[in-house]
Amino acid sequence: MQKKAQYLLAMTVVTAVLEIVGIFSIMPFIAVLTNPTVIETNDLLNKAFQFSKIFGVQSDKDFIIFLGVLFFLLLITSLSFKATTGYFQIWFIIMSEYYISKRLVETYLRQPYSWFLSRHSTDLGRSILSEVLLITSQGLRPMINCLTSGLVIILISLLLLLVNPKLTIAIYSTFGLIYLLIYKYSRSNLDSIGNFRLRDNKKRFSVISDSFKSIKEIKFKSLEDFFLEKFSNPAKTYAKHKISADAISHLPRFAVEAIIFGGVILVIIYLMNLTGNFINATPYIALFVFAGYRLLPAIQQVYTGITLLNYVSTSVKSTYDDIEDFNIINIKNNSLKYLKFNNEIKLININYQYPGASKQSLKNLNISIPVKSTFGLTGVNGSGKTTLIDIILGLLEPQKGSLQVDGNIINKENLVNWKNIIGYVPQQIFLSDDTIESNIAFGIHTAEIDYKKIEKAAKISNLHDFVINELPNKYKTIIGEGGQKLSGGQRQRIGIARALYHNPQVLILDEATSALDNITEFKVNETINNLKNDITVILITHKLSNLKDFDKICLLENGEIKAQGKFEDLLESNENFKNLVNKKF
């Protein structure tokens, strides 16, 4: 985009020069039109007349026509190039929106998982879609207009100063004072309006997100009016702020138009006194009027651009800060080292405390998980189970201690390889509004899906019979947003099939059977037990009956390991485990 910006700058300069040539060309045309004798008295016009004879010009009348055609062609050339530059400006602005949005998406996606724990997804979406659009439409576009119009103003000003310095200075002083006073008055208002707009836009997106995420509860409780009012208040103030900003940016135009008619009369009178009569003043009048016709919109565009840049400055700073964060926290993982898993997973002296939390979530944990074994993790809510799993997954980095696989510490050099051999089933399965096959082969292009793997994973998760026998389009059935056309158990089975699609060496299930009916849960648990000869299974569950046949069970309390062992051993030796069993069974 940097090279494209240079091309745009060059085109802008050429457009401005052509604009000045077009404006200046009207002066000789009007001079000859009102007083043909000037052809003989003016050296430049006389030379032009002699040159025009090459094109068949023989008389004063022919020369007037020649100048008129030449002026018209210059005007057409200027307007054509201006239109081309305008098209390229539109292209540049829209493509800038695309590049900035893409860069922001990359910025956010590259952040570590812990970064998202303190961010709201609605704010991220708002920044990518709404704020970038505002920056390009009311920031970048006015800035380009300022540049284009600024060059035109400078060149026209130089031309008018050469023709009549005193009149030019007087006109510029008058209009400059008007714009300066209005801008000084409005600048502070625009800064505050920009801050309020950002705040209210954030509220708008938040309400919309909450509304559609909780649509079931809204319809059940008839809360439509409540959420409509909740959206209406920030949306209305957001609209008012936009109105105020637009009104301020166009305010000087009305003041200028109020004095422009009187100004034209004064200019005519001044030029008539200067040249002696109206005929002699006509070329100058035409030049200043035509220059004013081009100049006033340019000045207004510059003013509008400056005011809008003030208005969007808050959004620009916010977006810039986010992109700068990427430059500082670039955690893009590179798969540099091949990782083998043949022996055991070890967590050694693991400690973790969430940012802003008052206490540690995990304290000096030491766990060993042998290859191709089944490992169960249980404990009350808040005991640290999910945090421990997130560390095993490589989503969180322990603040003390290390995660090791066959003696290799998991770090940025081998983290991608470690993730590639893990299948993970979270508590809440994300399902896109797509086919079952695309949701199982999540993140893989349709043309690259391996349908044998799809069927194998679906059979293991007890999903295949349902898909083949009950769905009209089999694996190509669209399941709706969030899998709304499926039951909770069916959604969870898709999640399990997704985890198994890549033939993982380690399968981690976080309450993955909680939404299954008893029969399906029994089959899935039977499958998990059968898998232990092929892969390592780690299961978080509150249903302790699921852990009866597991090789090892770990009981967590307040981020600490209170007991480890087989089911029967813990039932006999640990009172807390026995209480949990009695509660769950």
C-alpha positions as CSV (number, residue, x, y, z in Angstrom):
1,M,0.0,0.0,0.0
2,Q,3.0,2.3,0.5
3,K,3.8,2.3,-3.2
4,K,0.1,2.8,-4.1
5,A,0.1,5.9,-1.7
6,Q,3.0,7.3,-3.7
7,Y,1.2,6.8,-7.0
8,L,-1.9,8.5,-5.4
9,L,0.3,11.5,-4.3
10,A,1.8,11.9,-7.8
11,M,-1.7,11.8,-9.4
12,T,-2.9,14.3,-6.9
13,V,-0.1,16.7,-7.8
14,V,-0.8,16.4,-11.5
15,T,-4.5,16.9,-10.9
16,A,-3.7,20.1,-9.0
17,V,-1.4,21.4,-11.7
18,L,-4.0,20.7,-14.4
19,E,-6.6,22.5,-12.3
20,I,-4.4,25.6,-12.2
21,V,-3.7,25.5,-15.9
22,G,-7.4,25.3,-16.6
23,I,-8.1,28.2,-14.3
24,F,-5.4,30.4,-15.8
25,S,-6.5,29.6,-19.4
26,I,-9.8,31.4,-18.9
27,M,-8.1,34.7,-18.5
28,P,-6.7,35.1,-22.1
29,F,-9.9,33.6,-23.5
30,I,-12.0,36.2,-21.8
31,A,-9.6,39.0,-22.6
32,V,-9.7,38.3,-26.4
33,L,-13.5,37.7,-26.2
34,T,-14.1,41.1,-24.7
35,N,-11.4,43.0,-26.6
36,P,-10.0,41.4,-29.7
37,T,-7.5,44.2,-30.2
38,V,-5.5,42.8,-27.3
39,I,-4.2,40.2,-29.8
40,E,-2.1,42.9,-31.3
41,T,-1.0,44.7,-28.1
42,N,-0.1,41.7,-26.0
43,D,3.1,39.9,-26.9
44,L,2.1,36.5,-25.5
45,L,-1.3,36.5,-27.2
46,N,0.3,37.7,-30.5
47,K,2.8,34.8,-30.4
48,A,-0.1,32.4,-29.6
49,F,-2.0,33.9,-32.6
50,Q,0.9,33.3,-34.9
51,F,1.4,29.8,-33.6
52,S,-2.3,29.0,-34.1
53,K,-2.0,29.7,-37.9
54,I,-0.5,26.2,-38.1
55,F,-4.0,24.9,-37.3
56,G,-5.6,27.1,-39.9
57,V,-6.5,30.2,-37.8
58,Q,-6.6,33.3,-40.0
59,S,-8.7,35.9,-38.2
60,D,-9.4,37.3,-34.8
61,K,-12.7,35.4,-34.8
62,D,-10.9,32.1,-35.6
63,F,-8.5,32.8,-32.8
64,I,-11.3,33.3,-30.3
65,I,-12.8,30.0,-31.3
66,F,-9.4,28.4,-31.1
67,L,-8.9,29.7,-27.6
68,G,-12.4,28.6,-26.6
69,V,-11.8,25.1,-27.9
70,L,-8.3,25.0,-26.2
71,F,-9.9,26.1,-22.9
72,F,-12.6,23.5,-23.2
73,L,-10.1,20.7,-24.0
74,L,-8.0,21.7,-21.0
75,L,-11.1,21.7,-18.8
76,I,-12.1,18.3,-20.1
77,T,-8.5,16.9,-19.6
78,S,-8.4,18.3,-16.1
79,L,-11.8,16.9,-15.2
80,S,-11.0,13.5,-16.8
81,F,-7.8,13.2,-14.8
82,K,-9.5,14.4,-11.7
83,A,-12.2,11.7,-12.2
84,T,-9.4,9.1,-12.6
85,T,-7.7,10.3,-9.5
86,G,-11.0,10.2,-7.7
87,Y,-11.5,6.6,-8.6
88,F,-8.0,5.7,-7.5
89,Q,-8.7,7.6,-4.2
90,I,-11.9,5.5,-3.6
91,W,-9.9,2.3,-4.4
92,F,-7.1,3.3,-2.0
93,I,-9.5,4.1,0.8
94,I,-11.6,0.9,0.5
95,M,-8.5,-1.3,0.2
96,S,-6.9,0.5,3.2
97,E,-10.0,-0.5,5.2
98,Y,-9.4,-4.1,4.1
99,Y,-5.7,-4.0,5.0
100,I,-6.3,-2.3,8.4
101,S,-9.1,-4.7,9.2
102,K,-7.0,-7.7,8.2
103,R,-4.0,-6.4,10.2
104,L,-6.3,-6.0,13.3
105,V,-7.7,-9.5,12.9
106,E,-4.1,-10.8,12.7
107,T,-3.1,-8.7,15.6
108,Y,-5.9,-10.2,17.8
109,L,-5.5,-13.8,16.6
110,R,-1.8,-13.7,17.3
111,Q,-2.2,-12.7,20.9
112,P,-1.8,-15.4,23.6
113,Y,-4.9,-17.0,25.1
114,S,-4.4,-15.1,28.4
115,W,-4.8,-11.8,26.5
116,F,-8.4,-12.7,25.5
117,L,-9.3,-13.4,29.1
118,S,-9.4,-9.6,29.8
119,R,-11.0,-8.6,26.5
120,H,-14.6,-8.6,25.3
121,S,-15.2,-10.3,22.0
122,T,-17.8,-7.6,21.1
123,D,-15.1,-4.9,21.5
124,L,-12.8,-6.7,19.2
125,G,-15.5,-7.1,16.6
126,R,-16.4,-3.4,16.9
127,S,-12.8,-2.3,16.4
128,I,-12.4,-4.5,13.3
129,L,-15.7,-3.6,11.6
130,S,-17.0,-0.3,12.9
131,E,-14.0,1.7,14.0
132,V,-11.9,0.8,11.0
133,L,-14.8,1.9,8.7
134,L,-15.0,5.2,10.6
135,I,-11.2,5.7,10.4
136,T,-11.2,5.2,6.6
137,S,-14.4,7.0,5.7
138,Q,-14.1,9.9,8.1
139,G,-10.4,9.9,8.7
140,L,-8.4,8.6,5.7
141,R,-10.9,10.0,3.1
142,P,-10.8,13.6,4.6
143,M,-7.1,13.4,4.9
144,I,-6.7,12.6,1.2
145,N,-9.2,15.4,0.4
146,C,-7.1,17.7,2.6
147,L,-4.0,16.8,0.7
148,T,-5.6,17.2,-2.8
149,S,-7.5,20.4,-1.9
150,G,-4.5,21.8,0.0
151,L,-2.3,21.5,-3.2
152,V,-5.1,23.2,-5.2
153,I,-5.3,26.0,-2.7
154,I,-1.6,26.6,-2.7
155,L,-1.3,26.7,-6.5
156,I,-4.4,28.9,-6.9
157,S,-3.1,31.2,-4.2
158,L,0.3,31.6,-5.9
159,L,-1.5,32.3,-9.2
160,L,-3.8,35.0,-7.7
161,L,-0.8,36.5,-5.8
162,L,1.0,36.9,-9.1
163,V,-2.0,38.6,-10.7
164,N,-3.1,40.8,-7.8
165,P,-1.3,40.4,-4.4
166,K,-3.4,43.0,-2.5
167,L,-6.8,41.7,-3.5
168,T,-5.6,38.1,-2.8
169,I,-4.3,38.9,0.7
170,A,-7.6,40.7,1.5
171,I,-9.8,37.9,0.4
172,Y,-7.7,35.2,2.1
173,S,-7.6,37.2,5.4
174,T,-11.4,37.5,5.4
175,F,-12.1,33.9,4.7
176,G,-9.2,32.6,6.8
177,L,-10.4,34.5,9.9
178,I,-13.9,33.0,9.5
179,Y,-12.6,29.5,9.3
180,L,-10.1,30.0,12.1
181,L,-12.7,31.4,14.5
182,I,-15.2,28.6,13.8
183,Y,-12.4,25.9,14.1
184,K,-11.1,27.3,17.4
185,Y,-14.7,27.2,18.8
186,S,-15.4,23.7,17.5
187,R,-12.1,21.9,18.2
188,S,-12.7,21.1,21.9
189,N,-16.3,20.1,21.1
190,L,-15.1,17.6,18.5
191,D,-12.6,16.0,20.8
192,S,-15.3,15.3,23.4
193,I,-17.8,14.3,20.8
194,G,-15.3,11.7,19.5
195,N,-14.8,10.2,22.9
196,F,-18.6,10.0,23.6
197,R,-19.1,8.4,20.1
198,L,-16.6,5.7,20.9
199,R,-18.2,5.0,24.2
200,D,-21.8,4.8,22.8
201,N,-20.7,2.7,19.8
202,K,-19.2,0.2,22.3
203,K,-22.5,0.1,24.1
204,R,-24.4,-0.5,20.9
205,F,-22.3,-3.4,19.9
206,S,-22.4,-4.9,23.4
207,V,-26.2,-4.8,23.6
208,I,-26.7,-6.3,20.1
209,S,-24.3,-9.1,21.0
210,D,-26.0,-9.8,24.3
211,S,-29.4,-9.7,22.7
212,F,-28.9,-12.3,20.1
213,K,-26.8,-14.5,22.4
214,S,-29.6,-14.7,24.9
215,I,-32.5,-14.8,22.4
216,K,-34.0,-17.9,24.0
217,E,-34.3,-16.2,27.4
218,I,-35.5,-13.0,25.8
219,K,-38.3,-14.8,24.0
220,F,-39.2,-16.9,27.1
221,K,-39.4,-13.9,29.4
222,S,-40.8,-11.4,26.8
223,L,-37.8,-9.1,27.3
224,E,-37.9,-7.6,23.8
225,D,-38.8,-4.1,25.0
226,F,-36.1,-4.1,27.7
227,F,-33.4,-4.9,25.2
228,L,-34.8,-2.5,22.6
229,E,-34.7,0.3,25.2
230,K,-31.2,-0.8,26.2
231,F,-30.1,-0.5,22.6
232,S,-32.0,2.7,21.8
233,N,-30.4,4.9,24.4
234,P,-26.7,4.6,23.3
235,A,-27.8,4.3,19.6
236,K,-29.7,7.6,19.9
237,T,-26.8,9.5,21.6
238,Y,-24.4,7.9,19.0
239,A,-26.5,9.3,16.2
240,K,-26.7,12.8,17.9
241,H,-22.9,12.9,18.2
242,K,-22.5,12.0,14.5
243,I,-25.0,14.8,13.6
244,S,-23.0,17.3,15.7
245,A,-19.7,16.4,14.1
246,D,-21.1,16.6,10.6
247,A,-22.9,19.9,11.3
248,I,-19.7,21.4,12.8
249,S,-17.7,20.3,9.7
250,H,-20.0,22.1,7.4
251,L,-20.7,25.1,9.5
252,P,-18.3,27.6,7.7
253,R,-19.8,27.0,4.3
254,F,-23.0,28.9,5.4
255,A,-21.0,31.8,6.8
256,V,-18.9,32.0,3.6
257,E,-22.0,31.8,1.3
258,A,-23.6,34.7,3.3
259,I,-20.8,37.1,2.4
260,I,-19.7,35.7,-0.9
261,F,-22.3,37.7,-2.9
262,G,-21.3,41.0,-1.4
263,G,-17.7,40.0,-1.8
264,V,-18.1,39.5,-5.6
265,I,-19.6,42.9,-6.0
266,L,-16.7,44.5,-4.0
267,V,-14.2,42.6,-6.1
268,I,-15.8,43.8,-9.3
269,I,-15.8,47.4,-8.1
270,Y,-12.2,47.2,-7.0
271,L,-11.0,45.7,-10.3
272,M,-13.0,48.2,-12.3
273,N,-11.3,51.1,-10.4
274,L,-7.9,49.4,-10.8
275,T,-8.2,48.9,-14.6
276,G,-10.3,51.9,-15.5
277,N,-13.5,50.2,-17.0
278,F,-15.5,47.0,-17.0
279,I,-14.1,45.7,-20.3
280,N,-10.5,45.8,-19.0
281,A,-11.6,44.3,-15.6
282,T,-13.5,41.4,-17.2
283,P,-10.5,39.0,-17.6
284,Y,-9.5,39.6,-14.0
285,I,-13.1,39.3,-12.8
286,A,-13.4,36.0,-14.7
287,L,-10.1,34.7,-13.2
288,F,-11.0,35.5,-9.6
289,V,-14.6,34.2,-10.0
290,F,-13.5,31.0,-11.7
291,A,-10.7,30.7,-9.1
292,G,-13.2,31.2,-6.3
293,Y,-15.5,28.6,-7.9
294,R,-12.6,26.1,-7.5
295,L,-11.1,27.5,-4.3
296,L,-14.1,27.7,-2.0
297,P,-15.0,24.0,-2.2
298,A,-11.3,23.2,-1.7
299,I,-11.0,25.3,1.4
300,Q,-14.3,23.8,2.7
301,Q,-12.9,20.3,2.1
302,V,-9.7,21.1,4.0
303,Y,-11.7,22.5,6.9
304,T,-14.1,19.5,6.9
305,G,-11.1,17.1,6.7
306,I,-9.4,18.7,9.7
307,T,-12.6,18.7,11.8
308,L,-13.4,15.1,11.0
309,L,-9.8,14.1,11.8
310,N,-10.3,15.6,15.2
311,Y,-13.6,13.7,15.5
312,V,-12.0,10.3,14.7
313,S,-8.7,10.9,16.5
314,T,-9.9,8.7,19.5
315,S,-10.7,5.8,17.2
316,V,-7.4,6.3,15.3
317,K,-5.4,6.2,18.6
318,S,-7.3,3.1,19.8
319,T,-6.7,1.2,16.6
320,Y,-3.1,2.3,16.4
321,D,-2.4,1.2,20.0
322,D,-3.9,-2.2,19.2
323,I,-1.7,-2.6,16.1
324,E,1.3,-1.4,18.1
325,D,0.6,-4.1,20.7
326,F,1.1,-6.7,17.9
327,N,4.6,-5.2,17.2
328,I,5.4,-5.6,20.9
329,I,3.7,-8.9,21.6
330,N,4.3,-10.9,18.5
331,I,3.8,-14.5,19.7
332,K,3.3,-16.1,16.3
333,N,4.5,-19.6,16.9
334,N,7.0,-21.2,14.6
335,S,7.2,-25.0,14.5
336,L,10.9,-25.3,14.7
337,K,11.4,-28.6,16.6
338,Y,9.8,-32.0,16.0
339,L,8.3,-33.4,19.1
340,K,7.9,-37.1,20.0
341,F,5.6,-38.5,22.7
342,N,6.6,-42.0,23.6
343,N,6.8,-42.0,27.4
344,E,5.1,-39.5,29.6
345,I,3.7,-36.0,30.2
346,K,5.0,-34.3,33.3
347,L,3.9,-31.1,35.1
348,I,6.7,-30.0,37.4
349,N,6.1,-27.4,40.2
350,I,3.3,-25.7,38.2
351,N,2.1,-22.3,39.5
352,Y,-0.3,-20.0,37.9
353,Q,-2.2,-16.9,38.9
354,Y,-4.6,-15.0,36.6
355,P,-3.8,-11.3,36.0
356,G,-5.7,-9.2,38.6
357,A,-6.6,-12.3,40.7
358,S,-6.1,-12.2,44.5
359,K,-4.8,-15.7,44.8
360,Q,-3.1,-18.4,42.8
361,S,-5.2,-20.8,40.7
362,L,-2.5,-23.5,40.8
363,K,0.1,-24.1,43.5
364,N,3.2,-26.3,43.0
365,L,1.5,-29.0,41.0
366,N,3.4,-32.2,40.2
367,I,1.7,-34.7,37.9
368,S,2.9,-37.5,35.7
369,I,0.7,-39.0,32.9
370,P,2.1,-42.1,31.2
371,V,1.6,-42.5,27.4
372,K,-1.5,-44.5,26.4
373,S,-3.0,-44.2,29.9
374,T,-6.3,-42.7,31.1
375,F,-6.0,-39.8,33.5
376,G,-9.0,-38.3,35.3
377,L,-9.2,-34.9,36.9
378,T,-11.9,-34.0,39.3
379,G,-12.8,-31.5,42.1
380,V,-15.3,-28.9,42.9
381,N,-15.8,-25.8,40.8
382,G,-13.0,-23.3,41.1
383,S,-10.5,-26.0,42.1
384,G,-8.2,-25.2,39.1
385,K,-9.1,-28.1,36.8
386,T,-9.7,-25.9,33.7
387,T,-6.6,-23.9,34.4
388,L,-4.5,-27.0,34.6
389,I,-5.9,-28.3,31.3
390,D,-5.2,-24.9,29.6
391,I,-1.6,-25.3,30.6
392,I,-1.4,-28.8,29.2
393,L,-3.0,-27.5,26.0
394,G,-0.3,-24.8,25.8
395,L,-2.9,-22.0,26.0
396,L,-1.5,-20.7,29.3
397,E,2.2,-20.5,30.2
398,P,3.0,-21.4,33.8
399,Q,4.5,-18.6,35.8
400,K,6.7,-21.1,37.6
401,G,7.5,-24.7,36.7
402,S,7.3,-26.4,33.4
403,L,5.3,-28.7,31.2
404,Q,7.5,-31.5,29.8
405,V,6.9,-34.2,27.2
406,D,9.4,-37.1,27.2
407,G,11.8,-34.8,29.1
408,N,11.4,-31.9,26.5
409,I,10.1,-28.6,28.0
410,I,7.2,-27.3,26.0
411,N,8.1,-23.8,24.7
412,K,7.5,-21.6,21.6
413,E,9.9,-23.8,19.5
414,N,7.8,-26.9,19.9
415,L,4.4,-25.7,21.0
416,V,2.8,-26.0,17.6
417,N,4.0,-29.6,17.3
418,W,2.6,-30.4,20.8
419,K,-0.8,-28.9,19.9
420,N,-0.9,-30.9,16.7
421,I,-0.9,-34.2,18.6
422,I,-3.7,-33.2,20.9
423,G,-7.4,-33.6,20.4
424,Y,-9.5,-31.3,22.6
425,V,-13.2,-31.3,23.5
426,P,-14.2,-28.2,25.5
427,Q,-17.3,-27.8,27.7
428,Q,-18.9,-25.5,25.2
429,I,-18.6,-26.8,21.6
430,F,-18.4,-24.0,19.0
431,L,-20.3,-25.0,15.9
432,S,-20.5,-22.8,12.8
433,D,-23.5,-22.5,10.5
434,D,-22.2,-25.0,8.1
435,T,-22.4,-28.7,7.3
436,I,-21.7,-31.5,9.8
437,E,-18.6,-32.6,7.8
438,S,-17.2,-29.0,7.9
439,N,-17.8,-28.8,11.6
440,I,-16.0,-32.1,12.2
441,A,-13.1,-31.1,9.9
442,F,-13.0,-27.7,11.5
443,G,-10.5,-25.3,10.0
444,I,-10.0,-27.4,6.9
445,H,-11.1,-26.3,3.4
446,T,-13.8,-28.4,1.9
447,A,-11.7,-29.6,-0.9
448,E,-9.1,-31.0,1.6
449,I,-11.5,-32.9,3.8
450,D,-10.7,-36.6,4.3
451,Y,-14.1,-38.3,4.3
452,K,-12.7,-41.6,5.6
453,K,-11.4,-39.7,8.7
454,I,-14.8,-38.0,9.0
455,E,-16.7,-41.4,9.1
456,K,-14.1,-43.0,11.4
457,A,-14.3,-40.2,14.0
458,A,-18.1,-40.1,13.8
459,K,-18.4,-43.8,14.4
460,I,-16.1,-43.6,17.5
461,S,-18.1,-40.7,18.9
462,N,-21.4,-42.6,18.2
463,L,-22.5,-39.9,15.7
464,H,-22.4,-41.8,12.5
465,D,-25.7,-43.8,12.8
466,F,-27.6,-40.6,13.6
467,V,-26.2,-38.7,10.6
468,I,-26.8,-41.6,8.1
469,N,-30.3,-42.6,9.3
470,E,-31.9,-39.4,10.4
471,L,-30.5,-36.5,8.4
472,P,-31.7,-35.9,4.9
473,N,-28.4,-34.7,3.5
474,K,-26.2,-36.9,5.7
475,Y,-22.8,-35.3,6.4
476,K,-23.7,-32.3,4.2
477,T,-26.6,-31.2,6.4
478,I,-26.5,-27.6,7.5
479,I,-26.8,-27.5,11.3
480,G,-27.6,-23.8,11.8
481,E,-25.9,-21.2,13.9
482,G,-24.4,-22.8,17.0
483,G,-25.8,-26.1,15.9
484,Q,-29.3,-24.9,16.9
485,K,-30.9,-27.7,14.8
486,L,-29.3,-30.4,17.0
487,S,-29.7,-31.5,20.6
488,G,-27.1,-30.8,23.2
489,G,-25.8,-34.4,23.0
490,Q,-25.5,-34.3,19.3
491,R,-23.6,-31.1,19.4
492,Q,-21.2,-32.6,21.9
493,R,-20.7,-35.7,19.8
494,I,-19.7,-33.5,16.9
495,G,-17.1,-31.9,19.2
496,I,-15.7,-35.3,20.1
497,A,-15.6,-36.4,16.5
498,R,-13.8,-33.1,15.7
499,A,-11.1,-33.9,18.3
500,L,-10.7,-37.4,16.9
501,Y,-10.5,-36.4,13.2
502,H,-6.8,-35.7,13.3
503,N,-5.9,-39.0,15.0
504,P,-4.5,-37.4,18.1
505,Q,-2.0,-39.1,20.4
506,V,-3.6,-37.2,23.4
507,L,-7.3,-36.7,23.8
508,I,-8.4,-34.2,26.4
509,L,-12.1,-34.0,27.3
510,D,-13.4,-31.1,29.5
511,E,-16.8,-32.3,30.8
512,A,-17.3,-33.6,27.3
513,T,-20.0,-36.2,28.2
514,S,-22.1,-33.8,30.4
515,A,-24.8,-33.2,27.7
516,L,-25.1,-36.8,26.7
517,D,-28.0,-39.1,27.6
518,N,-27.1,-42.1,29.8
519,I,-27.0,-44.6,27.0
520,T,-24.9,-42.5,24.7
521,E,-22.6,-41.5,27.6
522,F,-22.1,-45.2,28.4
523,K,-21.1,-45.9,24.8
524,V,-18.8,-42.9,24.7
525,N,-17.1,-43.9,28.0
526,E,-16.8,-47.4,26.6
527,T,-15.1,-45.9,23.5
528,I,-12.8,-43.9,25.7
529,N,-11.7,-46.9,27.6
530,N,-11.1,-48.8,24.4
531,L,-8.9,-45.9,23.1
532,K,-6.4,-46.1,26.0
533,N,-4.5,-48.8,24.2
534,D,-4.0,-46.4,21.3
535,I,-3.9,-42.9,22.8
536,T,-3.5,-41.0,26.1
537,V,-6.9,-39.8,27.5
538,I,-7.3,-36.9,30.0
539,L,-10.8,-36.4,31.3
540,I,-12.2,-33.6,33.5
541,T,-15.5,-34.7,35.0
542,H,-17.8,-34.2,37.9
543,K,-19.4,-37.6,37.3
544,L,-17.0,-39.8,39.2
545,S,-18.5,-42.9,37.8
546,N,-16.9,-42.1,34.5
547,L,-13.5,-42.5,36.2
548,K,-14.0,-46.0,37.7
549,D,-11.7,-47.8,35.2
550,F,-9.2,-45.0,34.8
551,D,-5.5,-45.6,35.4
552,K,-5.0,-42.5,37.6
553,I,-7.4,-39.9,39.2
554,C,-6.3,-36.6,40.5
555,L,-8.4,-34.7,43.1
556,L,-7.8,-30.9,43.1
557,E,-8.8,-28.5,45.8
558,N,-8.0,-24.8,45.7
559,G,-5.3,-25.3,43.1
560,E,-3.5,-28.1,45.0
561,I,-3.4,-31.8,44.6
562,K,-5.1,-33.4,47.5
563,A,-5.0,-37.0,46.3
564,Q,-3.8,-39.1,43.3
565,G,-4.5,-42.8,42.6
566,K,-7.0,-45.3,41.2
567,F,-10.7,-45.0,41.9
568,E,-10.9,-47.8,44.6
569,D,-7.8,-46.6,46.3
570,L,-9.0,-43.0,46.6
571,L,-12.4,-44.2,47.8
572,E,-10.8,-46.0,50.7
573,S,-8.1,-43.5,51.6
574,N,-9.5,-40.0,51.0
575,E,-12.6,-38.7,52.8
576,N,-13.1,-35.8,50.4
577,F,-13.1,-38.1,47.4
578,K,-15.6,-40.4,49.2
579,N,-17.9,-37.4,49.9
580,L,-17.8,-36.4,46.2
581,V,-18.6,-39.9,45.2
582,N,-21.5,-40.1,47.5
583,K,-22.8,-36.7,46.2
584,K,-22.5,-37.7,42.6
585,F,-23.8,-41.3,42.6
